[in-house]
Every structure is written in C-alpha cells, then in structure tokens.
Amino acid sequence: MSKVLDKLGEFINSSKISPDDQNDLLIFLPILPEESLENLLRIFKEEPKLLKDFNEDFKARLNILIDGRDKWDKLISKEEEFLEEGEREEKEDYYDN
C-alpha cells in the first residue's frame, strides 16, 4: 500500500463515519490514481467535514449502481441544484463586498 493511501486510511479510520462506510471507502480508494489520493488527503485535512460529504456522495453512487437509472437521474438533478445554489451564493458574496 502506498504511503498516501496509508495516511488517507488513518484519516478515514479516525473519522466519525461508520465503520462500514470506512471499510467501503478503503476498499474503493486503492483504484484511484496516486495524485487523486494525494488531493483527497489534502482536501480532507483542510476541510474535514468534506470527508462526510464525499462519503455520502460515494454511497449514493454505489446505491445507484445497485438500484438503477432512475436514481442516477435524481442524483444528477440534485447535484445540479447544489452547484447552482453555490454559484448563486458566490454571486451574492461578490456583490455584498
């Protein structure tokens, strides 16, 4: 196992997400390129709550693989709404300053 994967594993294991979710992530993460793992570790260390968000997104996508197309469409719609809301907030922050 790579050093960055070891560090990421330690970070995940020390998190508040459930042991089952930790295990699922640790099974999935080794398929990612080393650079992606380094970026994830950096991001999670800078903003630990993003691990929870990442895990929720991962679980949603995993469930979609199991349950089918309808859920995929709903997830994409939800993500589009999330991104649009973020863009609106950025514009509001810009104009408020």
ABEGO torsion letter per residue (X at the ends): XBAAAAAAAAAAAABABBAAAAAAAAAAAAABBAAAAAAAAAAAAABAAAAAAAAAAAAAAAAAAAAEAAAAAAAAAAAAAAAAAAAAAAAAAAAAX
